């Protein structure tokens, strides 16, 4: 979906949405996108016929006010009045309110009853005013664009009704490159940075998050300016934050002041604050010279209009909260050296949903990494709380045991936490408690953390990566689902509520390679379902190489509705097998027991290559080719190989494959000679009476072993 289409009518009802919610993980670019909407409108690029006035509000700044009137609210958003207020409010259907970060303040936006709605000039509590606007008791025809980090907005806005959900997924691969070229004005520097980052698949994947792209570029820029060799060995967000701190805080004496920054961040989280007054900073022993230093280092930023301070990004505040918990309060640790009460308090708060933010947990787990631990001790000149690892391990194991049914976004949040540790022993112990479930994966980053975790789940047997069903309309797209199980079947969780993806992020070749690598690392994986996924030629080659590996013990491969995107990305190969020559086909089928290729665009020519593999495979017993244009020519190729005694196939499905009576003689001949085939499905083919008679002759042959037709 494009920005200009956010408020387009829903195809099902032809009604325009009055509330659009942009949601996504931290640092993914929601606020930037919201500000771009306002700027694009001001330049006359979008919504000119739709909205006469657009007002942008930062909810963190609004939360600084106790009471405000609707008139003051609108005036606050206008640099200069464009029209008298009465005229602005006379056409509410032409008003768009942008509420950026509505989940940041800890408020409940409860609407006022219609009986007590006040005049637009009468002050009232900010939360009550916004609740009434969103509940449509004030200016019911007005439109809203909201950004949030959580989909659980019903607790924040009880009156929220039928919004359009739009998920922001971050940079595409080309978007990442464009960001690097924009950040480094010198093209040679941009090329150096890109070469380094692209050589590290994990870091390149992390760069789909704009905030992490900024962090990576900033670190590399500082190395270039100081004449250092470019290095970036970390693979986690926690590691990147510490790497950044190690570069911008050279003075050892100043590093002691980081304690004050940590306690400031923690107090803000517990009080629901992200904006701090000068008195707040002084309370944590941060005086003006120290504040100036942190402003220069871009750890803090100043807001001139409100004379307040905040962290350069909310994720930085979350990071320092994690540091505060891991290090503990200085006075508390002097009395209780092993105290990590802050960690327990924080985890308990998340379980009670007191806090809606997830990054702090990820950063806490990231501090368990040995590499990160060494850098942390170097910067903060002290060690982590000894009990930190055990406390987090107990919590993670409990979470894993509780997740026996599909639950979003809980699974991916836990996987992100485990990925940050980069601790194989830790992750193995936690993953041992998973019994199987479903999880939606839509970005490279999500696939990266899932792949890292699942390879340490040694009892996994089935892995499924496919579209989550057909979209009910263009406004309800199917999601990508990853499903894994251990001898149990768990129903897929259909969460296709009215949602759209902004900045579509397909899975890249690098992440397909990471996924296929678990077929080697997880030797007990028996089943892989890639149905419905567009794979590039490079990704197919990676899959082929993995299947040829002796360490791969895959028995079932399903590729229903799979398309192969050509290198030029301008067309689709209609035939998957054009990419795999015959010598590859033999190796690919070496260990497979079941192969599903329904609705893959397979043709008669592809069946020729596939048939070659059938005659050489000693393991393949089931083959699904339904809904492909196999035609009579393709069936002839298959029958020639099925007649050979070396073929072990027991079940063949050819539903709706364009077969006619012309292939029935070949089928009958195959039935009279094949000793292995037990089931043959020929439904929805126009065989005619003559074709059926020919098949019956084959069935009557004494050597026919078929039991189900």
N, C-alpha and C positions, 0 to 999 in steps of 0.2 A: 504494500500500500504506500502511496506517495503522500507527502505532507498535505498537498492541496486537496487530497481526497478524504481527509480525516472526518469531515462533516458531510460527506456525500450520503444520499439516501440509502437505506438498507434495501437491497434488491427484493427481499421477501415482502416487506411491508411498504416500501417506498417512503418511509418516514425518515426524516433527518434526525440524527442523534443530538440530544441537547447536552449530553455529558460525554466527553471522551477522556479516557484515563490512559495515560502513558505509564507503563510500569516496566520494571527491569531491575537487574542487580545493581549494586553500588558501582558508581563510576562509569556506567555504561553510556552516559550521554543524554540522559533525560532532560536535565536542566538546560543544557546547551541547545537541545532540540526545541524546548519551549521558548527560549529567547530568540531562536532563529525564526520561529513562527511570527513573533511580534515584529522582528526586523524585516522579514520578507513582506509582511502586510504594509509596513510603513513605506517600503520602497515600491509598493503597488504591484507586487509579484503574485500575491495570492489573496483570496477571500474579498476582493474588492466589491463584488456584487452581493456578498454574504453578510459582512459585518461593517458597520459604520464606525465602530469604536472597539479597540482591543486594549484591555488593561492587564498588565503583568504584575503579579505580586509574589514576592518571596515569603513563604509562610514562616520561615525562621525569623524574618524581620517583623512580620505582622504579630507574631507571638510576643514581641516586646511590649506591645500596647495592651492595656487591660480592657479599655472600652474605646469604641470608635463608632461613628455614624456611617451610614452608607455614603453620604455626601463626602465625608472626610476620606473614606476608603477610595473613592473614585478620584478625588483631588490628589491623593498621595501618588496615584499611578500616572498622573499627567505632568509632564515637564512644563507644559503651558496649556491652559484650557483651550480646547478646540471649538467648544460651543457652550452655551449656558447649560447648567446642570439640568434644569427642567426640560430642555430640549433633548439632552442625552437620554434621560430616563423615559421620555415619551415614546420611544421606539425600542423596548427591551429586546425584541426579537433580533435587533441588529447589534447587540452587545455580546462580546466574548470576554469572559474573565479567565485569565490564566493563573492557576494556583499551583505554584512550584514547590514541591516537597511537602505535601499536605500531611504526610505521616511523621515529619520531623518533630513538631511540637507535640507534647503529650496532652492533647486535648480531645474531647469528644464533641463533635459538631452536631449537637442536638438542636433540631429546629424548634422555633417558637410556634405556639398554636396561632391560628389565623386571628383569633380574638385579641391577642396581645401584640400583634405585629405593630411596630412603631413607625412613625413617619421617618422618611429617609434622612431627615436632619437630626433625629434624636439619637444620641449615643447609646450603645449597648455593648455587652461583652463581645469580644471578637469572635469567640467560638460560637456564640449564639447567632451572631449576624451571618457568619459563613454557613452555619447549619441551616438557617432559614433560607438562604439563597440556594443552597444545594437541594433542600427539601421542597423548593418551588413554592414556598409561602410568600416569598418576596421575589418580584420580577420573574414569574414562572416561565416567561418566554425566553429568558436569557440563556446563553450557551456557556459551557465551561470546558476548559482543557486543564486536566489535573495530572501532575506527575507524582509518582509514589514508588517506594521500594517494596511495597507489600501488596498482595492481591487481597489480603484480608481487611478490606476497608469497611466492612459492615460494622465492625466495632468502633471505628472512628467516625463513621457517618451512618447512623442507623437508618436515615431516611433515603439512602442511596437506592435509586431505582433504575434498572435496565440501562446501565451505561454501555458504551462501546469500549471494550478493552483492547488496547494496542500495545503489544510487547516490543520493547526496544532491545535488539539483539547485538548491537555494537557494530564495529567496522567489518566490512567485507575484506577479502584479501587485497583487492585493489584499493580499498579505502585506507587500509593500513599503510600501503606504500605512499599514497597521496599525503597522508598525515606526516610521514617522515620527510617528504620533499618540502612540505610547507614549514615544518619545524626548522629544518636545516636550510637556511637560505643559500648556502654554498652547496651546489649539486654534488661535488666530489665528497663532501662530508656526508651527505645523505646516502650516497652509494656505499661508502665505507660502513656506515651504521647499518644499512639494510643487509649488506653482505654478512656482517657479524650476527645480526639477529636472526636472519633467515637460516643460518647454519645451526641454530639452536631451536628445534621444532617447538619445544615447550614454551620458550620465551616468545617466539613468533606467534604462537597460539594465544598466549596471554595478552598480546597486543591488540586483540580484537576489542578489549576494554579500553576506551579512550584514556581513562585516568592512568592505567598502567603503561600505555603508549607514551604518555607525557613523562612518566617516571623513568622509563627506559631511555627516552631521548635526552632527558635532562642529565642523567648519569653519564651517558656517552659524550654529550656536549662538553661536560666539565672535564672529562678525560682528554678530549681533543684540545681544549684550551690550555690545559696544563702540560701538554706534550707527552702524556702517558700513552702506553700501548693500550689499545681498546680491549677490554676484557669484560665479560658478563657471564659469570659461571652459575649464578643462581637460577633456579627454575620455579620459584614460588613468589607470591606477592609479598610475604613476610620478608623474604630475603632481599627483594628489591627495595623495600622500605629501609631496611638496615644498611644496605649498600649506599643508598642515597644519603642517609645520616652520616655514614663514615666519610663521605666526600665533602659534605657541607659544614661539618663541625670539626674543624682541625684542632681547635684549641682544647687541650685537656681540661683546663679550668672551667670552660663553658659547659663541658659535658655533665658536670655535677648539677647544672641547672635543669637538665632534662628531667630530673625528679619532679621539679615543679610543674613542668609541662605535662608529665604523666598524671599527677594528682589533679591538675586542672581539667584534663580530658575526662578523667573518671568522675569527678564531681558533676561535670556537664551531662554525662550520660545518665547518672542517677537522678538528676534534676530535670532531665529533658531539655537541656540547654545546648545550643551550638554557637550562640553569640555571647560574648563575655565583655563585661565592663572593665575599665582600668582597675577598679577596686577588686574585681574578681581575680585579676592577674596578680595584683599586689598581695592578696591573701595567700597566694602560693609562692611567695618570695620571688616574684618576677618583677623587677623594677624596670624603669624606662630604658636604661642602657641594654639590659638583657632582652627586653621586648624588641628594641631596635635591631639587635643582632638576629633574633629569630624571624623578624620581618624580612631582613636581608637574605636570610637562608631559605625563605619561602616555606617555612614551617607554619608561620602565622600570617594572616593578612588583616588589614585594617579596613573598616567600612566607614568612610568619611561622613556619610549622611547621618548615620546613627551613632557615631563616635564609639563604635564597638569593635571587638576583635573576634576572629574565628580562625580555625585551622584552615590551611590552604585548600583542603578537601575534607569532607566528612570522614572519608576512609582513613585519613591521617589521625583524626581524633580517635577513631576506633582502634587504630594501631597502638596509640599511646595508652589507651584504656587497657589493652591486653598487656602491655609492658608494666603498667601499674599493678595489675593482678599478679603477674608472674614474679615481679620483684618484691611486692608487698610494701606496706608502709614502713618507713625507716624506723619509727619509734616502736611499731608493733613487732618488727623483726628483731629489734634489739632485745625485746623481752621474750619473744617466741620465734626463734630462728627458723623453724620449719613451718610457720603459719602461712597457710594459703586460703584463709577465710574468704578473701576477695574472689577467688576462683569459684568456690562453692556458691557464694552468693550470686555471682554472675550467672552460672549455669542454672541455678534454681530459678532465677528471674526469667530466663529464656523459657524454661519449662512451663512457667505460669503465664507466659506471654506478656509479662510486664514490659519487656523490651521487644521491639519488633525488628531490631537490626541484627543481622547475622555476621558481619565481618569480624567483630571482636572475637567470636568463637574461632573463626578460621585463623586469625592472627595468634591466638593462644596456642592452637595446635602447631602453627608454624614455628613457634619458639622452641618446640621439642627437637627440631632438626639439629643435628650435630654441627653442621656448617653455620647455621643461623646462630646457634648457641655460642659458638666461638666469637662470632662478630659482635653479638650482643654484649658479651663479657668484656670485649675490647672497648666498646663505646661507653657502656655504663659502669665499667670498672667494678662489677659485682656479678655474682652468679644467680642463676634461676633458683627458685624455691625447690628444694630437693623432692618434695612430694608432688610437684606439678604433674609429672608424667603419669603417676599412678592415679591421681584424681581424674585426669582427662581420660585415661584408659577405662576406668570404671564407668564413667558417664557414656563414653562411646559404645561400650559393649551393651550397656542398658538400652541405648537408642537402637542399636542394631537388632536386639532381641524384640523390641517393640514394633519394629517395622516389618510386619509380616504381610501387610496388605498395601496396595498402592497408596502412596501419600506424597503429594507434592506441596511445597518444594522440599520436604524433609529429607528425602533420599539424597538429592544433589547437594544439599547443604552439608550433610554428613560426609559425603564423598569429597567435597571441597576441603573440609577439615582434615580428613585423612590424607589427602594429597599434599597438603601443606607440610605435614610431618616429614615426608620423604623417608619414613622409617619402616623398612620392610617387616621387621618383627612386630612392631606395633600394629601395622595395618593387617597383617596376617591374623593376629589374635582377634581383632575386631571383626574382620570379614568372616571368620569362622562361625559367627553367630547369625549370619544371614541365612534365611531359609528360602528365599526367592520372592521376587515381586516384579513390578513394572515401574519404569521410570522414563519420563519424557526427556529426550535429548535433542536440542535444536541448534547448538552451536559447537564450534571446534573446542571451546573451553570445557563445555560439559562433557564432550566425548573424551577429552584428554583426562579429566579427573576420573571418569568412569572406567576408562581403560586401565589407568594406573591401579585402581582399587580392585577391579574384578580379577586381575591376574593373580591376586593373593587370596582369592576365594577358591580354595582347592577342591571344594565339592560341587562347583558349578558344572552343569552338564549341557545346558541349553542357553543359547544367546540369540536374541531376536532383535533385529534392527530394521524397522519397516514403517510405512505410513500407518497412522492410527485410524484407518477407516477413510471412507470417502467424505469430502466436505459436503455439508448440507446446503451450503451456498457459498458464494465468493467471500462472504463476510464471516464464514465459519470454516476456516481451513483445517484440514487434518493435520495433526501434529506428528512428528517423528517419535516413535516409541522404541525404547530399548527394553527388552524383556528377558529376564533370565530366571531359571528355575533349577531346583534340585529335587528331581523325582516328584514334584508336585505341580499342580496347575493352578495359577492364580489369575482370575479374570482381569482383563485390561480395564483400567480406570478411564472412562471417557470424560475428559475434562474440556471438550471442545465448546466451552462457553464462548459467547460472541467476542472473538479476539482476532486481532490482526498482527502481523509482524512488520515492524518498521525496520528497514535495513536488513533485508533477507541475507542470512549468513549460511551458505551451504557448507557441508563438510568438505574440507580440502583434502588433497592427496596425502599430505603429511599426516593428517589424523586418520585417514583410512589405513595408512601403514602402521600407525600405532595400534589401531584396533586389530588388524590382522596379526600383529606380533603376539597377541595373547593366545592365538592358536598354537604357537610354539611354546610359550611360557606356561600356559594352562593345559597340560597334557591330558587332563580328564574331560576337556570340552568335547562333546560328541555331536552337538547340533548347532548350526548357524543359519539364521534366517535373515537374508538381506532384501527381502521382497520390497518392491516399490521404490528402491533407491536409485537415483541416477549416478552411475559410476563413470569416471573418466577412464580412458584407455590405460593410463598409468596405474590407477587404482585396481583395475582388473588384472594387470600384470602382477601387481603386488599380491593380490589374492592367489593368483596362479602359482607364484613362487612359494607362498606359504603352504599351499596344499601339497606341493611336491616335497616339502621338508619332512624328513623322517620323524621329527618330533611331533608332527601334527597327526592327531588321532581322530580327526573329524569323521563322523559317520554319515551325517545328514546335512545337506546343503540345499537351502530353498532360495530361489531367485525369482519368485513370482512377480510379474509386472516390472521387472528390472529393465532399465534402459541404459545403454552405454553411450556417454557423451563423447563426441569426437574431440580431438586435440584443439580444433578450431572453435569449439563451443557453438558452432553455427548449425549443426545438424545432429541427428542421432543415428548411430549404427542400427540398422534394423535387425541385425543378426549378431548376437553376442559372440558366437563361435568364430566369426571372422578374425577375432583377435587372438584366438588360441589355435596354433597349428597342431597337426595330428600328434606330433611327439609330445606336446604339452598336454593334449587331451588324455593320453595314456597315463601320464604321471598324475594329473589332477584327479582321476578316478581311482587311483591306486587303493585308497582306504575307504572311500565313500560307500555307504550302504544304501542311503536314500538321496535322490537328487530331484529337486522340484524346480521346474522351469516353466510353470504355467504363465501364459500371457506375457511372454518375453519377446515377442516379435521374431520367434524362431521360424526359419523357412526350410524348404526342402534341402537347400545347400548346406545349411547348418546341421541338418539331420545326418548328412553324409559323414561329417566329422565326428558327430556324437556317436553314430553307429560304430565307428572304428574303436572308440573307447569301450563300447559295450562288449565287444568280442575279446578285449584284453583284460578287462576288469574281473578280478576274482572275488570281489566283495559286493558290487552293486546289485541290489535285489529289488529296488523300487525306483521307478522313473515316472515323473509327472510332466507331461507335455501338453496338457489341455489348453485350449484357447490360443493355439499358435497355428499359423498357416503351414502345417506340415505337408498337406496335400498328398495325393497318391504317390508322387515321386519320392517324397520324404519317407512315406510308409514303406516303400519298396527297399530303400536303403536300410531301414531298421530291420525289416524282415530277413534280409540277407544275413545280417549279423546274428539275429536271434536264433536262426536255424543252426548256428555252429554250437557244437557240444561244449565249447569253452565258456559260453555265455551263461551267467548265473541269475539273470533277471527273473523275478517271480511275479512282479506286478507292473503293468504298463497302462497308463491312463492317457487316452487320446480323445477326450471329450471336445467336440466342436473344433475339429482340426481340418475341416474342408475335405474330408475323405468321401469317395464315391465307390460305386461297385467295381471300378477299374482296379482298385487295390485289393479287393477281397480275395482274389486268387492267390496273391502273395501272402495275405494273412492266413488263408486256409492251409497253404503249404507250410507256413511257419508253425501253425498249430499242430500239424501232423508230425512234425519232427522235433519241436522244442521239448526237452525233458524237464525244464525248470519252470516255465511260465505257468502260473496258477490263476492269475486274475488279469482280465483284459476289459477295459472300459471304452466303448465306442459310441457313447451317447451323443446325440445332437450332430450326427453325420448322416448325409443323404446316401445311404447304401442301397436302397431300393430292394425289391423282392429278389432280383437276381443276385445281388450281393449277399443277402441273407442265406440264400440257398447254397452259395459257394462256401460260406462260413460253416454251414451245417455239415457239409461234406468233410471239412477239416475236423470238426468236433467228433464225427463218427469214427475217425481213424483210431485204431487200437493204441497207437503210440501217443495220442493226445492226452496231456496231463492237466488241461485246464479245468478248474473247478468253479469259476465264476465268470460269466460273460455279461 
